[in-house]
Amino acid sequence: MTDGILLIDKPTDMTSFGVVARVRRVLSDQKGKKMKVGHCGTLDPFATGLLILCVGKECKNAGSYTKLDKVYEATVRLGQTSNTGDPEGEISDMSNQQPSRDEVTNVLKNFVGDIKQTPPAHSAIKINGQRAYNLARQGKEVEMPERTVTIHSLDIVDYQYPELKIRTHVSSGTYIRSLAQDIGTALGTGAYCRELRRTKIADWDVQNAQSLSSLGITD
């Protein structure tokens, strides 16, 4: 490949930038020259799933991919909170309350449509020119601007307290970590996103994505 897009199934415990660097190295070695590679929307290190990478001249069109709708599957852990909204943060016990499935269903209905959402402080959003996660890691107070996002659908895949598994189709800019935390707040239990997998970006499906190992990437 010299120009176009590459669908990658990102493994857990790797940054999106790490994926780009590894793919760039492999493609550059194959072509005998440095290849231009960029991602079209990050996934958190703990998350897995679909990444669209632009290669070569297609990098100039990266912005057209970042604004597309996405589908995620997530495991929301009720009764606990995390200061990062995910399993990498400091976990705190919050509540032993066990909502019924009907209670959960009714709460989820309130999140469908256009909603206000505050992105996590531990995110790649820039605040005064600096990544929010860098400021948060330095212990600095980070005030994240609220935004309007669209939740097209939000369905229960499985619910066995304390774990709620959901599938959601969302607009670009939606943070599933924030959605999980907001669901926990609405239920009165607290919550964080324990597992996250992106399965679709527009009509591109993770089932059609390549693993890094299929490209000869093992580290």
SULPE-V930544 format. One record per helix or strand. SS is the DSSP state (H for helix, E for strand). FROM is the first residue (numbers start at 1). TO is the last residue. Records with the same first field share a line. If there is no record, write none. Layout:
SS=FROM-TO, FROM-TO
This chain:
E=4-10, 37-39, 48-55, 70-78, 80-82, 86-86, 91-93, 113-118, 126-127, 130-131, 146-160, 163-170, 191-201, 204-205, 210-210
H=16-31, 56-66, 101-109, 132-137, 176-187, 206-208, 213-215
